[in-house]
Amino acid sequence: MQACNKVELPSSANDASDVYFTSFESTADTSGWIGGMSIESDAPVNGGARSVMISGGCIHPHAARVVEGPSNGGYLSLQCWGKNLAIGGGIVLYRRVDPSRRIEVSVTDTVWSFIQSDETLFCPAGEQLVLEMSSGGIVYSAMLIDLLTVKKTGDN
């Protein structure tokens, strides 16, 4: 019989202010995402055992997902741990009805680093959000992402 290793996720996995959270510990954590991604056995400290690798060609985004916004609306921030494997990449968050207003994070460090959006995004009650991840284009690139969180930072 194989021994099981218990994976402890950080406390943010249960934070009431999290609108969306995933640690990409298994392929089940990619449910709802479209595009190309692979689960890798590389993660930051307190990030479980795995992360997701994003890499792709000229057509962006390389991975995307629709997320339900907070039921009572509010201001949101985007945060994650990222690791640049080549030229880096980024993650954007926007309201599905208005892609022109967005917040983003860029993955540039070649070691695991915490990244948080400098700005917030207001999401009215009942609206959907879109998360997009891209790394690469004409020139090959790749990045690892873990502990991806859309966090409510304030009310209306």
N, C-alpha and C positions, 0 to 999 in steps of 0.2 A: 504494500500500500504506500502511495506517495504521501509525503508530508506536505501540509499546506502552510504557506507563509501568509500571515495576516498583514494586510497593507493598511496602514493608518493614514487617513487623509487629513489634511490640515483643517482646523476649526472653521475656516471660511466655507467649507463644504456644507455647513448647516446654518450659515448666517442668514437671519431673516431678511436682511437688506439685499440679498442676492436675487436678482431677477433671473439670471441664468448662471449655472456653474457646471463645469466638467473638468475631470482630471485625466481623461483619455486612458483609463486603466485597462480597457478592453474594447473590442470592436463594437460592443453594445453601446459604448459612449459616443460612437460616431453615428448612431441612429438619428435620422433627421437631417444629416449633412448630405449635400450633394457635391460631387466633384471627387478629385483624387486626394487621398490621404492614407498614411500607413501608421500603424501603432509601432513604436520603437521602444526598446528597453533602455531608455536613458531619461532621467528625470531630475529635477532640482531637489535639494534637501527639503524634506517634508512634502514632496510632491508625489508620493506613492512610488511605483516602480516603472511607470511608463509615461510616454508623452506621444504626441502626434507629429509626424513629419509632413510638411507641406512643400511641394515642389511642382513646377509645371512649366508649360510653354507660353506662347504669346497670348493665348486667350485667357483673360482674367474674369472673374476670380477663379482660383484653383479649387477652392472649397467655399460653400456658402450654406447658411441655415437661417430659417425664419424662427424668431423667438417671440413669444407673447410678451408684450410690455406689461408694466405694473398695472394692476386693476384700478388703482386710484391715481395713476399718472405720477409724474415726478421727474427729477433730474437724474441722469445716469452717467456713470463713468465706466470705462473699459480698462480691465487690468489682466495681466497674465505673467507668466514666466516664459522667457524666450531664449533661444540659443541659435545663433547664426552659424550655419554649416558651410555657407559659400558666400554669397553676396548679401544675404539677409532677405527681409520681406516685411510684410505688415498685415495688420488686421484693422478693418474698419467696421463701424457700427452706425446704422442710420435707420430712420423711420421708413417703413416700406412705402408710405405714400409720398415721401419727400427725400429722395436720395441725395439731393444737393446739400443738405445740412447733415454733416457727419463728424464723428470723432474717430481718432485713429491712434494706433501705436505702431512704432517701427522696431523691428528686431535687427540690431546691428552688432551686439556683443557676441564674441565667440565662446563665451562662458555663460552659464545660466545666470540670467539677470531678471529682476523684477521690473516690469514696465507698466506704467499707468498713463492714461490719457491726460493731457494737460488741461483739456476743456471738458465740459459736461454737455450732454445732449438732453433736451427736454422732450419727453414722450407723453402726450395726452393720454388720459384713461382709455383703455380699450384698443389702443393701436398696436400693430405688430412692428417688430424690429427685424432688421436683417444684419447678420454677422457675415463678413467676407474675409477670407484669408488668401493671400497671394505671396508667392516667392518665385522669382524667375520671370522669364519672358524670352526675349531674343537670346539673352545670355543665361546659361544655367544658374540656378540658385536653389537653396533649400534652407529650411529653418525647422526647429523643433518648438512646439508650443505645449505648455502645461498649465494647469490651474486657471483656465480661462474663465473669467468672471465678468458679468455685466452687473454692476452694483448700483442700487438706488442710493443717491447721496443727499437728496432733499425732496421736499414736496413742492407742490405748485407754488 
